[in-house]
């Protein structure tokens, strides 16, 4: 089950990227509700100290994706600012 969830978040991000989003769309991008619910579940299990190794790896994958998207959003904001000047 964990592998399917990881594949789906990567597939979701790949679908977004290949849709050729505008800078504005990159800035407002959010993962799907089902992915957010899974992240919330993992965070709760982590707070309770009940994560399995596979769940910890899954959570780390979500963290990497979050970091990449935060960086992409920051770069999109900068490009929009440069275009406005």
C-alpha positions as CSV (number, residue, x, y, z in Angstrom):
1,X,0.0,0.0,0.0
2,X,2.8,2.4,0.8
3,X,4.4,1.9,-2.5
4,X,1.2,2.7,-4.3
5,X,0.8,5.9,-2.4
6,X,4.4,7.0,-3.1
7,X,3.9,6.2,-6.8
8,X,0.7,8.2,-6.9
9,X,2.2,11.4,-5.3
10,X,5.1,11.1,-7.9
11,X,2.6,10.5,-10.7
12,X,0.5,13.4,-9.5
13,X,3.5,15.7,-9.5
14,X,4.6,14.4,-12.9
15,X,1.1,15.1,-14.3
16,X,1.2,18.6,-13.0
17,X,4.7,19.3,-14.4
18,X,3.8,17.9,-17.9
19,X,0.7,20.0,-18.0
20,X,3.1,22.9,-18.6
21,X,1.7,25.1,-15.8
22,X,2.1,28.8,-15.8
23,X,4.1,30.5,-13.1
24,X,0.9,31.5,-11.4
25,X,-0.3,27.9,-11.5
26,X,3.0,26.7,-9.9
27,X,2.6,29.2,-7.1
28,X,-0.9,28.1,-6.2
29,X,-0.3,24.3,-6.7
30,X,-1.5,22.1,-3.9
31,X,-1.4,18.3,-3.7
32,X,-4.7,16.4,-3.9
33,X,-6.9,16.1,-0.8
34,X,-6.2,12.3,-0.7
35,X,-2.5,12.9,-0.6
36,X,-2.9,15.6,2.1
37,X,-4.9,13.2,4.2
38,X,-2.2,10.5,3.9
39,X,0.5,13.1,5.0
40,X,-1.7,14.0,8.0
41,X,-2.1,10.4,8.9
42,X,1.7,9.8,8.7
43,X,2.4,12.9,10.8
44,X,-0.1,11.7,13.4
45,X,1.5,8.3,13.5
46,X,4.9,9.9,13.8
47,X,3.8,12.0,16.8
48,X,2.6,8.8,18.4
49,X,5.9,7.2,17.7
50,X,4.2,4.4,15.6
51,X,5.7,4.8,12.1
52,X,7.0,1.7,10.5
53,X,10.2,1.8,8.4
54,X,8.2,1.9,5.2
55,X,6.0,4.7,6.6
56,X,9.0,6.7,7.6
57,X,10.5,6.3,4.1
58,X,7.1,7.4,2.6
59,X,7.1,10.5,4.9
60,X,10.6,11.3,3.8
61,X,9.5,11.1,0.1
62,X,6.7,13.6,0.9
63,X,9.2,15.9,2.5
64,X,11.4,15.8,-0.6
65,X,8.5,16.6,-2.8
66,X,7.4,19.4,-0.5
67,X,10.9,20.9,-0.6
68,X,11.1,20.7,-4.4
69,X,7.7,22.4,-4.8
70,X,8.6,25.1,-2.2
71,X,11.7,25.9,-4.3
72,X,9.8,25.9,-7.5
73,X,7.2,28.2,-6.0
74,X,9.9,30.6,-4.8
75,X,11.5,30.6,-8.2
76,X,8.2,31.2,-9.9
77,X,7.5,34.2,-7.6
78,X,10.9,35.7,-8.4
79,X,10.4,35.3,-12.2
80,X,7.0,37.0,-11.9
81,X,8.6,39.8,-10.0
82,X,11.3,40.2,-12.6
83,X,8.7,40.2,-15.4
84,X,6.7,42.9,-13.5
85,X,9.7,45.2,-13.4
